[in-house]
Amino acid sequence: MRPAGSAAPETPVPGFPWDAVLTLGLATLRWRPRDLWAATPRELAAAAGLTRPVPDAPSRTDLDRLLAAYPDPEGP
């Protein structure tokens, strides 16, 4: 409940993506409904592959080396 006199948010907050969660758990992963409802948000994220480490971006030195090795062609 909102305190009296507080303003409503200016931008609507999107609802929870229930359709996507149900599709992931029941159709893609083929979990039993009781297992899906017992899963934590962290477990759902891991099952969806959202917790994989992100590779490091190339350093400026690496980028300069690649640009020197593979320069853009000169105009037409």
PDB file of N, CA, C and O in Angstrom:
ATOM      1  N   MET A   1       0.834  -1.169   0.000  1.00  0.00           N
ATOM      2  CA  MET A   1       0.000   0.000   0.000  1.00  0.00           C
ATOM      3  C   MET A   1       0.886   1.242   0.000  1.00  0.00           C
ATOM      4  O   MET A   1       1.951   1.259   0.616  1.00  0.00           O
ATOM      5  N   ARG A   2       0.433   2.271  -0.694  1.00  0.00           N
ATOM      6  CA  ARG A   2       1.156   3.524  -0.800  1.00  0.00           C
ATOM      7  C   ARG A   2       0.755   4.451   0.339  1.00  0.00           C
ATOM      8  O   ARG A   2      -0.424   4.527   0.684  1.00  0.00           O
ATOM      9  N   PRO A   3       1.719   5.159   0.931  1.00  0.00           N
ATOM     10  CA  PRO A   3       1.360   6.130   1.972  1.00  0.00           C
ATOM     11  C   PRO A   3       0.428   7.198   1.412  1.00  0.00           C
ATOM     12  O   PRO A   3       0.513   7.548   0.235  1.00  0.00           O
ATOM     13  N   ALA A   4      -0.461   7.715   2.259  1.00  0.00           N
ATOM     14  CA  ALA A   4      -1.395   8.757   1.834  1.00  0.00           C
ATOM     15  C   ALA A   4      -0.628   9.968   1.328  1.00  0.00           C
ATOM     16  O   ALA A   4       0.355  10.393   1.935  1.00  0.00           O
ATOM     17  N   GLY A   5      -1.086  10.517   0.216  1.00  0.00           N
ATOM     18  CA  GLY A   5      -0.465  11.704  -0.337  1.00  0.00           C
ATOM     19  C   GLY A   5       0.718  11.444  -1.252  1.00  0.00           C
ATOM     20  O   GLY A   5       1.240  12.383  -1.853  1.00  0.00           O
ATOM     21  N   SER A   6       1.161  10.186  -1.378  1.00  0.00           N
ATOM     22  CA  SER A   6       2.292   9.923  -2.270  1.00  0.00           C
ATOM     23  C   SER A   6       1.791   9.813  -3.704  1.00  0.00           C
ATOM     24  O   SER A   6       0.695   9.312  -3.956  1.00  0.00           O
ATOM     25  N   ALA A   7       2.593  10.277  -4.619  1.00  0.00           N
ATOM     26  CA  ALA A   7       2.214  10.274  -6.026  1.00  0.00           C
ATOM     27  C   ALA A   7       2.485   8.902  -6.633  1.00  0.00           C
ATOM     28  O   ALA A   7       3.402   8.195  -6.217  1.00  0.00           O
ATOM     29  N   ALA A   8       1.687   8.545  -7.608  1.00  0.00           N
ATOM     30  CA  ALA A   8       1.896   7.294  -8.337  1.00  0.00           C
ATOM     31  C   ALA A   8       3.130   7.444  -9.214  1.00  0.00           C
ATOM     32  O   ALA A   8       3.469   8.558  -9.612  1.00  0.00           O
ATOM     33  N   PRO A   9       3.809   6.343  -9.522  1.00  0.00           N
ATOM     34  CA  PRO A   9       4.968   6.434 -10.410  1.00  0.00           C
ATOM     35  C   PRO A   9       4.570   7.028 -11.759  1.00  0.00           C
ATOM     36  O   PRO A   9       3.477   6.766 -12.259  1.00  0.00           O
ATOM     37  N   GLU A  10       5.456   7.823 -12.341  1.00  0.00           N
ATOM     38  CA  GLU A  10       5.154   8.451 -13.623  1.00  0.00           C
ATOM     39  C   GLU A  10       5.182   7.450 -14.769  1.00  0.00           C
ATOM     40  O   GLU A  10       4.390   7.555 -15.706  1.00  0.00           O
ATOM     41  N   THR A  11       6.089   6.481 -14.700  1.00  0.00           N
ATOM     42  CA  THR A  11       6.159   5.472 -15.750  1.00  0.00           C
ATOM     43  C   THR A  11       5.644   4.153 -15.199  1.00  0.00           C
ATOM     44  O   THR A  11       5.964   3.783 -14.069  1.00  0.00           O
ATOM     45  N   PRO A  12       4.858   3.451 -15.980  1.00  0.00           N
ATOM     46  CA  PRO A  12       4.324   2.189 -15.478  1.00  0.00           C
ATOM     47  C   PRO A  12       5.442   1.158 -15.307  1.00  0.00           C
ATOM     48  O   PRO A  12       6.382   1.104 -16.100  1.00  0.00           O
ATOM     49  N   VAL A  13       5.324   0.361 -14.279  1.00  0.00           N
ATOM     50  CA  VAL A  13       6.286  -0.708 -14.023  1.00  0.00           C
ATOM     51  C   VAL A  13       5.784  -1.938 -14.750  1.00  0.00           C
ATOM     52  O   VAL A  13       4.630  -2.331 -14.573  1.00  0.00           O
ATOM     53  N   PRO A  14       6.637  -2.561 -15.574  1.00  0.00           N
ATOM     54  CA  PRO A  14       6.170  -3.744 -16.297  1.00  0.00           C
ATOM     55  C   PRO A  14       5.861  -4.882 -15.320  1.00  0.00           C
ATOM     56  O   PRO A  14       6.516  -5.026 -14.288  1.00  0.00           O
ATOM     57  N   GLY A  15       4.879  -5.664 -15.657  1.00  0.00           N
ATOM     58  CA  GLY A  15       4.519  -6.798 -14.830  1.00  0.00           C
ATOM     59  C   GLY A  15       5.542  -7.914 -14.939  1.00  0.00           C
ATOM     60  O   GLY A  15       6.386  -7.921 -15.835  1.00  0.00           O
ATOM     61  N   PHE A  16       5.452  -8.849 -14.021  1.00  0.00           N
ATOM     62  CA  PHE A  16       6.352  -9.991 -14.034  1.00  0.00           C
ATOM     63  C   PHE A  16       6.070 -10.826 -15.276  1.00  0.00           C
ATOM     64  O   PHE A  16       4.902 -11.039 -15.604  1.00  0.00           O
ATOM     65  N   PRO A  17       7.092 -11.308 -15.979  1.00  0.00           N
ATOM     66  CA  PRO A  17       6.883 -12.047 -17.236  1.00  0.00           C
ATOM     67  C   PRO A  17       6.458 -13.501 -17.001  1.00  0.00           C
ATOM     68  O   PRO A  17       7.201 -14.430 -17.317  1.00  0.00           O
ATOM     69  N   TRP A  18       5.263 -13.685 -16.448  1.00  0.00           N
ATOM     70  CA  TRP A  18       4.803 -15.034 -16.116  1.00  0.00           C
ATOM     71  C   TRP A  18       4.783 -15.952 -17.324  1.00  0.00           C
ATOM     72  O   TRP A  18       5.177 -17.114 -17.217  1.00  0.00           O
ATOM     73  N   ASP A  19       4.331 -15.456 -18.478  1.00  0.00           N
ATOM     74  CA  ASP A  19       4.268 -16.312 -19.666  1.00  0.00           C
ATOM     75  C   ASP A  19       5.651 -16.850 -20.034  1.00  0.00           C
ATOM     76  O   ASP A  19       5.796 -18.024 -20.373  1.00  0.00           O
ATOM     77  N   ALA A  20       6.656 -15.990 -19.966  1.00  0.00           N
ATOM     78  CA  ALA A  20       8.020 -16.419 -20.302  1.00  0.00           C
ATOM     79  C   ALA A  20       8.538 -17.433 -19.286  1.00  0.00           C
ATOM     80  O   ALA A  20       9.185 -18.412 -19.659  1.00  0.00           O
ATOM     81  N   VAL A  21       8.258 -17.203 -18.007  1.00  0.00           N
ATOM     82  CA  VAL A  21       8.723 -18.128 -16.962  1.00  0.00           C
ATOM     83  C   VAL A  21       8.050 -19.482 -17.115  1.00  0.00           C
ATOM     84  O   VAL A  21       8.706 -20.519 -17.016  1.00  0.00           O
ATOM     85  N   LEU A  22       6.747 -19.477 -17.354  1.00  0.00           N
ATOM     86  CA  LEU A  22       6.024 -20.737 -17.517  1.00  0.00           C
ATOM     87  C   LEU A  22       6.488 -21.480 -18.765  1.00  0.00           C
ATOM     88  O   LEU A  22       6.635 -22.702 -18.742  1.00  0.00           O
ATOM     89  N   THR A  23       6.719 -20.754 -19.844  1.00  0.00           N
ATOM     90  CA  THR A  23       7.211 -21.389 -21.068  1.00  0.00           C
ATOM     91  C   THR A  23       8.593 -21.993 -20.845  1.00  0.00           C
ATOM     92  O   THR A  23       8.855 -23.125 -21.253  1.00  0.00           O
ATOM     93  N   LEU A  24       9.478 -21.234 -20.194  1.00  0.00           N
ATOM     94  CA  LEU A  24      10.817 -21.750 -19.906  1.00  0.00           C
ATOM     95  C   LEU A  24      10.741 -23.008 -19.051  1.00  0.00           C
ATOM     96  O   LEU A  24      11.308 -24.042 -19.402  1.00  0.00           O
ATOM     97  N   GLY A  25      10.039 -22.913 -17.931  1.00  0.00           N
ATOM     98  CA  GLY A  25      10.022 -24.027 -16.987  1.00  0.00           C
ATOM     99  C   GLY A  25       9.276 -25.247 -17.475  1.00  0.00           C
ATOM    100  O   GLY A  25       9.770 -26.368 -17.355  1.00  0.00           O
ATOM    101  N   LEU A  26       8.090 -25.044 -18.026  1.00  0.00           N
ATOM    102  CA  LEU A  26       7.247 -26.180 -18.393  1.00  0.00           C
ATOM    103  C   LEU A  26       7.517 -26.715 -19.793  1.00  0.00           C
ATOM    104  O   LEU A  26       7.571 -27.928 -19.991  1.00  0.00           O
ATOM    105  N   ALA A  27       7.688 -25.826 -20.763  1.00  0.00           N
ATOM    106  CA  ALA A  27       7.845 -26.274 -22.145  1.00  0.00           C
ATOM    107  C   ALA A  27       9.301 -26.510 -22.540  1.00  0.00           C
ATOM    108  O   ALA A  27       9.619 -27.524 -23.163  1.00  0.00           O
ATOM    109  N   THR A  28      10.187 -25.578 -22.181  1.00  0.00           N
ATOM    110  CA  THR A  28      11.585 -25.710 -22.594  1.00  0.00           C
ATOM    111  C   THR A  28      12.350 -26.683 -21.702  1.00  0.00           C
ATOM    112  O   THR A  28      12.982 -27.619 -22.191  1.00  0.00           O
ATOM    113  N   LEU A  29      12.288 -26.455 -20.388  1.00  0.00           N
ATOM    114  CA  LEU A  29      13.040 -27.305 -19.462  1.00  0.00           C
ATOM    115  C   LEU A  29      12.282 -28.581 -19.098  1.00  0.00           C
ATOM    116  O   LEU A  29      12.867 -29.544 -18.603  1.00  0.00           O
ATOM    117  N   ARG A  30      10.973 -28.573 -19.351  1.00  0.00           N
ATOM    118  CA  ARG A  30      10.105 -29.722 -19.070  1.00  0.00           C
ATOM    119  C   ARG A  30      10.110 -30.109 -17.594  1.00  0.00           C
ATOM    120  O   ARG A  30      10.081 -31.288 -17.242  1.00  0.00           O
ATOM    121  N   TRP A  31      10.148 -29.079 -16.737  1.00  0.00           N
ATOM    122  CA  TRP A  31      10.057 -29.299 -15.298  1.00  0.00           C
ATOM    123  C   TRP A  31       8.616 -29.635 -14.943  1.00  0.00           C
ATOM    124  O   TRP A  31       7.687 -29.227 -15.639  1.00  0.00           O
ATOM    125  N   ARG A  32       8.438 -30.366 -13.877  1.00  0.00           N
ATOM    126  CA  ARG A  32       7.095 -30.587 -13.339  1.00  0.00           C
ATOM    127  C   ARG A  32       6.633 -29.272 -12.723  1.00  0.00           C
ATOM    128  O   ARG A  32       7.457 -28.504 -12.226  1.00  0.00           O
ATOM    129  N   PRO A  33       5.317 -28.999 -12.747  1.00  0.00           N
ATOM    130  CA  PRO A  33       4.834 -27.739 -12.177  1.00  0.00           C
ATOM    131  C   PRO A  33       5.303 -27.508 -10.743  1.00  0.00           C
ATOM    132  O   PRO A  33       5.662 -26.386 -10.386  1.00  0.00           O
ATOM    133  N   ARG A  34       5.305 -28.548  -9.925  1.00  0.00           N
ATOM    134  CA  ARG A  34       5.720 -28.350  -8.528  1.00  0.00           C
ATOM    135  C   ARG A  34       7.185 -27.940  -8.443  1.00  0.00           C
ATOM    136  O   ARG A  34       7.558 -27.176  -7.552  1.00  0.00           O
ATOM    137  N   ASP A  35       8.028 -28.440  -9.362  1.00  0.00           N
ATOM    138  CA  ASP A  35       9.440 -28.052  -9.359  1.00  0.00           C
ATOM    139  C   ASP A  35       9.618 -26.611  -9.833  1.00  0.00           C
ATOM    140  O   ASP A  35      10.462 -25.880  -9.315  1.00  0.00           O
ATOM    141  N   LEU A  36       8.816 -26.209 -10.820  1.00  0.00           N
ATOM    142  CA  LEU A  36       8.880 -24.829 -11.286  1.00  0.00           C
ATOM    143  C   LEU A  36       8.480 -23.866 -10.172  1.00  0.00           C
ATOM    144  O   LEU A  36       9.168 -22.870  -9.950  1.00  0.00           O
ATOM    145  N   TRP A  37       7.386 -24.141  -9.470  1.00  0.00           N
ATOM    146  CA  TRP A  37       6.915 -23.246  -8.419  1.00  0.00           C
ATOM    147  C   TRP A  37       7.847 -23.260  -7.213  1.00  0.00           C
ATOM    148  O   TRP A  37       7.856 -22.308  -6.433  1.00  0.00           O
ATOM    149  N   ALA A  38       8.632 -24.325  -7.047  1.00  0.00           N
ATOM    150  CA  ALA A  38       9.570 -24.390  -5.925  1.00  0.00           C
ATOM    151  C   ALA A  38      10.908 -23.717  -6.244  1.00  0.00           C
ATOM    152  O   ALA A  38      11.703 -23.461  -5.339  1.00  0.00           O
ATOM    153  N   ALA A  39      11.159 -23.430  -7.522  1.00  0.00           N
ATOM    154  CA  ALA A  39      12.438 -22.844  -7.931  1.00  0.00           C
ATOM    155  C   ALA A  39      12.534 -21.388  -7.481  1.00  0.00           C
ATOM    156  O   ALA A  39      11.541 -20.660  -7.461  1.00  0.00           O
ATOM    157  N   THR A  40      13.734 -20.988  -7.125  1.00  0.00           N
ATOM    158  CA  THR A  40      13.989 -19.595  -6.755  1.00  0.00           C
ATOM    159  C   THR A  40      14.267 -18.789  -8.029  1.00  0.00           C
ATOM    160  O   THR A  40      14.578 -19.375  -9.066  1.00  0.00           O
ATOM    161  N   PRO A  41      14.163 -17.467  -7.970  1.00  0.00           N
ATOM    162  CA  PRO A  41      14.519 -16.652  -9.135  1.00  0.00           C
ATOM    163  C   PRO A  41      15.955 -16.907  -9.604  1.00  0.00           C
ATOM    164  O   PRO A  41      16.226 -16.903 -10.805  1.00  0.00           O
ATOM    165  N   ARG A  42      16.867 -17.126  -8.667  1.00  0.00           N
ATOM    166  CA  ARG A  42      18.259 -17.413  -9.041  1.00  0.00           C
ATOM    167  C   ARG A  42      18.360 -18.736  -9.808  1.00  0.00           C
ATOM    168  O   ARG A  42      19.114 -18.835 -10.775  1.00  0.00           O
ATOM    169  N   GLU A  43      17.606 -19.746  -9.381  1.00  0.00           N
ATOM    170  CA  GLU A  43      17.609 -21.032 -10.087  1.00  0.00           C
ATOM    171  C   GLU A  43      17.008 -20.887 -11.484  1.00  0.00           C
ATOM    172  O   GLU A  43      17.509 -21.482 -12.439  1.00  0.00           O
ATOM    173  N   LEU A  44      15.948 -20.107 -11.608  1.00  0.00           N
ATOM    174  CA  LEU A  44      15.350 -19.875 -12.922  1.00  0.00           C
ATOM    175  C   LEU A  44      16.329 -19.145 -13.847  1.00  0.00           C
ATOM    176  O   LEU A  44      16.440 -19.481 -15.026  1.00  0.00           O
ATOM    177  N   ALA A  45      17.031 -18.155 -13.313  1.00  0.00           N
ATOM    178  CA  ALA A  45      18.008 -17.421 -14.123  1.00  0.00           C
ATOM    179  C   ALA A  45      19.135 -18.341 -14.586  1.00  0.00           C
ATOM    180  O   ALA A  45      19.578 -18.257 -15.731  1.00  0.00           O
ATOM    181  N   ALA A  46      19.597 -19.217 -13.696  1.00  0.00           N
ATOM    182  CA  ALA A  46      20.667 -20.155 -14.074  1.00  0.00           C
ATOM    183  C   ALA A  46      20.162 -21.127 -15.129  1.00  0.00           C
ATOM    184  O   ALA A  46      20.880 -21.430 -16.082  1.00  0.00           O
ATOM    185  N   ALA A  47      18.940 -21.619 -14.975  1.00  0.00           N
ATOM    186  CA  ALA A  47      18.379 -22.557 -15.946  1.00  0.00           C
ATOM    187  C   ALA A  47      18.194 -21.892 -17.304  1.00  0.00           C
ATOM    188  O   ALA A  47      18.309 -22.549 -18.338  1.00  0.00           O
ATOM    189  N   ALA A  48      17.909 -20.591 -17.305  1.00  0.00           N
ATOM    190  CA  ALA A  48      17.730 -19.847 -18.555  1.00  0.00           C
ATOM    191  C   ALA A  48      19.057 -19.457 -19.181  1.00  0.00           C
ATOM    192  O   ALA A  48      19.083 -18.920 -20.289  1.00  0.00           O
ATOM    193  N   GLY A  49      20.168 -19.720 -18.484  1.00  0.00           N
ATOM    194  CA  GLY A  49      21.481 -19.379 -19.019  1.00  0.00           C
ATOM    195  C   GLY A  49      21.850 -17.926 -18.813  1.00  0.00           C
ATOM    196  O   GLY A  49      22.726 -17.407 -19.505  1.00  0.00           O
ATOM    197  N   LEU A  50      21.196 -17.256 -17.871  1.00  0.00           N
ATOM    198  CA  LEU A  50      21.460 -15.835 -17.650  1.00  0.00           C
ATOM    199  C   LEU A  50      22.589 -15.577 -16.669  1.00  0.00           C
ATOM    200  O   LEU A  50      22.925 -14.421 -16.415  1.00  0.00           O
ATOM    201  N   THR A  51      23.180 -16.621 -16.113  1.00  0.00           N
ATOM    202  CA  THR A  51      24.242 -16.434 -15.127  1.00  0.00           C
ATOM    203  C   THR A  51      25.616 -16.801 -15.673  1.00  0.00           C
ATOM    204  O   THR A  51      26.587 -16.878 -14.919  1.00  0.00           O
ATOM    205  N   ARG A  52      25.699 -17.025 -16.971  1.00  0.00           N
ATOM    206  CA  ARG A  52      27.001 -17.348 -17.561  1.00  0.00           C
ATOM    207  C   ARG A  52      27.921 -16.143 -17.468  1.00  0.00           C
ATOM    208  O   ARG A  52      27.473 -15.005 -17.607  1.00  0.00           O
ATOM    209  N   PRO A  53      29.220 -16.388 -17.231  1.00  0.00           N
ATOM    210  CA  PRO A  53      30.142 -15.243 -17.181  1.00  0.00           C
ATOM    211  C   PRO A  53      30.243 -14.567 -18.546  1.00  0.00           C
ATOM    212  O   PRO A  53      30.217 -15.227 -19.585  1.00  0.00           O
ATOM    213  N   VAL A  54      30.356 -13.265 -18.525  1.00  0.00           N
ATOM    214  CA  VAL A  54      30.495 -12.481 -19.746  1.00  0.00           C
ATOM    215  C   VAL A  54      31.987 -12.340 -20.033  1.00  0.00           C
ATOM    216  O   VAL A  54      32.746 -11.934 -19.154  1.00  0.00           O
ATOM    217  N   PRO A  55      32.420 -12.671 -21.256  1.00  0.00           N
ATOM    218  CA  PRO A  55      33.852 -12.540 -21.552  1.00  0.00           C
ATOM    219  C   PRO A  55      34.307 -11.088 -21.451  1.00  0.00           C
ATOM    220  O   PRO A  55      33.534 -10.161 -21.697  1.00  0.00           O
ATOM    221  N   ASP A  56      35.559 -10.909 -21.088  1.00  0.00           N
ATOM    222  CA  ASP A  56      36.119  -9.565 -20.990  1.00  0.00           C
ATOM    223  C   ASP A  56      36.205  -8.936 -22.380  1.00  0.00           C
ATOM    224  O   ASP A  56      36.445  -9.621 -23.374  1.00  0.00           O
ATOM    225  N   ALA A  57      36.009  -7.657 -22.425  1.00  0.00           N
ATOM    226  CA  ALA A  57      36.165  -6.915 -23.674  1.00  0.00           C
ATOM    227  C   ALA A  57      37.648  -6.795 -23.981  1.00  0.00           C
ATOM    228  O   ALA A  57      38.475  -6.811 -23.069  1.00  0.00           O
ATOM    229  N   PRO A  58      37.994  -6.675 -25.264  1.00  0.00           N
ATOM    230  CA  PRO A  58      39.412  -6.512 -25.588  1.00  0.00           C
ATOM    231  C   PRO A  58      39.944  -5.198 -25.022  1.00  0.00           C
ATOM    232  O   PRO A  58      39.220  -4.206 -24.936  1.00  0.00           O
ATOM    233  N   SER A  59      41.198  -5.208 -24.645  1.00  0.00           N
ATOM    234  CA  SER A  59      41.835  -3.990 -24.138  1.00  0.00           C
ATOM    235  C   SER A  59      42.116  -3.054 -25.310  1.00  0.00           C
ATOM    236  O   SER A  59      42.021  -3.455 -26.469  1.00  0.00           O
ATOM    237  N   ARG A  60      42.457  -1.825 -25.007  1.00  0.00           N
ATOM    238  CA  ARG A  60      42.791  -0.861 -26.054  1.00  0.00           C
ATOM    239  C   ARG A  60      43.999  -1.349 -26.852  1.00  0.00           C
ATOM    240  O   ARG A  60      44.054  -1.172 -28.069  1.00  0.00           O
ATOM    241  N   THR A  61      44.965  -1.962 -26.170  1.00  0.00           N
ATOM    242  CA  THR A  61      46.152  -2.497 -26.848  1.00  0.00           C
ATOM    243  C   THR A  61      45.747  -3.594 -27.825  1.00  0.00           C
ATOM    244  O   THR A  61      46.220  -3.623 -28.961  1.00  0.00           O
ATOM    245  N   ASP A  62      44.867  -4.500 -27.383  1.00  0.00           N
ATOM    246  CA  ASP A  62      44.387  -5.565 -28.268  1.00  0.00           C
ATOM    247  C   ASP A  62      43.660  -4.981 -29.473  1.00  0.00           C
ATOM    248  O   ASP A  62      43.854  -5.437 -30.600  1.00  0.00           O
ATOM    249  N   LEU A  63      42.828  -3.977 -29.238  1.00  0.00           N
ATOM    250  CA  LEU A  63      42.086  -3.355 -30.333  1.00  0.00           C
ATOM    251  C   LEU A  63      43.035  -2.687 -31.322  1.00  0.00           C
ATOM    252  O   LEU A  63      42.860  -2.832 -32.532  1.00  0.00           O
ATOM    253  N   ASP A  64      44.026  -1.964 -30.836  1.00  0.00           N
ATOM    254  CA  ASP A  64      44.997  -1.331 -31.723  1.00  0.00           C
ATOM    255  C   ASP A  64      45.761  -2.359 -32.543  1.00  0.00           C
ATOM    256  O   ASP A  64      46.015  -2.146 -33.728  1.00  0.00           O
ATOM    257  N   ARG A  65      46.128  -3.475 -31.916  1.00  0.00           N
ATOM    258  CA  ARG A  65      46.834  -4.547 -32.629  1.00  0.00           C
ATOM    259  C   ARG A  65      45.955  -5.127 -33.738  1.00  0.00           C
ATOM    260  O   ARG A  65      46.437  -5.379 -34.842  1.00  0.00           O
ATOM    261  N   LEU A  66      44.669  -5.339 -33.450  1.00  0.00           N
ATOM    262  CA  LEU A  66      43.758  -5.862 -34.461  1.00  0.00           C
ATOM    263  C   LEU A  66      43.544  -4.866 -35.596  1.00  0.00           C
ATOM    264  O   LEU A  66      43.493  -5.254 -36.763  1.00  0.00           O
ATOM    265  N   LEU A  67      43.417  -3.580 -35.254  1.00  0.00           N
ATOM    266  CA  LEU A  67      43.243  -2.570 -36.288  1.00  0.00           C
ATOM    267  C   LEU A  67      44.467  -2.480 -37.193  1.00  0.00           C
ATOM    268  O   LEU A  67      44.336  -2.256 -38.397  1.00  0.00           O
ATOM    269  N   ALA A  68      45.657  -2.654 -36.618  1.00  0.00           N
ATOM    270  CA  ALA A  68      46.881  -2.635 -37.432  1.00  0.00           C
ATOM    271  C   ALA A  68      46.953  -3.875 -38.321  1.00  0.00           C
ATOM    272  O   ALA A  68      47.390  -3.784 -39.468  1.00  0.00           O
ATOM    273  N   ALA A  69      46.536  -5.014 -37.815  1.00  0.00           N
ATOM    274  CA  ALA A  69      46.598  -6.261 -38.580  1.00  0.00           C
ATOM    275  C   ALA A  69      45.520  -6.314 -39.667  1.00  0.00           C
ATOM    276  O   ALA A  69      45.735  -6.917 -40.718  1.00  0.00           O
ATOM    277  N   TYR A  70      44.381  -5.696 -39.425  1.00  0.00           N
ATOM    278  CA  TYR A  70      43.268  -5.759 -40.355  1.00  0.00           C
ATOM    279  C   TYR A  70      42.716  -4.349 -40.615  1.00  0.00           C
ATOM    280  O   TYR A  70      41.609  -4.037 -40.177  1.00  0.00           O
ATOM    281  N   PRO A  71      43.460  -3.509 -41.310  1.00  0.00           N
ATOM    282  CA  PRO A  71      43.009  -2.136 -41.533  1.00  0.00           C
ATOM    283  C   PRO A  71      41.802  -2.094 -42.473  1.00  0.00           C
ATOM    284  O   PRO A  71      41.600  -2.982 -43.302  1.00  0.00           O
ATOM    285  N   ASP A  72      41.015  -1.037 -42.316  1.00  0.00           N
ATOM    286  CA  ASP A  72      39.884  -0.829 -43.232  1.00  0.00           C
ATOM    287  C   ASP A  72      40.446  -0.485 -44.596  1.00  0.00           C
ATOM    288  O   ASP A  72      41.462   0.202 -44.698  1.00  0.00           O
ATOM    289  N   PRO A  73      39.783  -0.963 -45.657  1.00  0.00           N
ATOM    290  CA  PRO A  73      40.256  -0.601 -47.013  1.00  0.00           C
ATOM    291  C   PRO A  73      40.074   0.892 -47.251  1.00  0.00           C
ATOM    292  O   PRO A  73      39.146   1.515 -46.735  1.00  0.00           O
ATOM    293  N   GLU A  74      40.970   1.443 -48.035  1.00  0.00           N
ATOM    294  CA  GLU A  74      40.869   2.855 -48.412  1.00  0.00           C
ATOM    295  C   GLU A  74      39.706   3.011 -49.374  1.00  0.00           C
ATOM    296  O   GLU A  74      39.435   2.095 -50.151  1.00  0.00           O
ATOM    297  N   GLY A  75      39.026   4.114 -49.348  1.00  0.00           N
ATOM    298  CA  GLY A  75      37.891   4.465 -50.218  1.00  0.00           C
ATOM    299  C   GLY A  75      37.708   3.618 -51.471  1.00  0.00           C
ATOM    300  O   GLY A  75      38.434   2.646 -51.681  1.00  0.00           O
ATOM    301  N   PRO A  76      36.740   3.989 -52.300  1.00  0.00           N
ATOM    302  CA  PRO A  76      36.405   3.206 -53.517  1.00  0.00           C
ATOM    303  C   PRO A  76      37.453   3.162 -54.561  1.00  0.00           C
ATOM    304  O   PRO A  76      37.260   2.536 -55.603  1.00  0.00           O
TER     305      PRO A  76
END
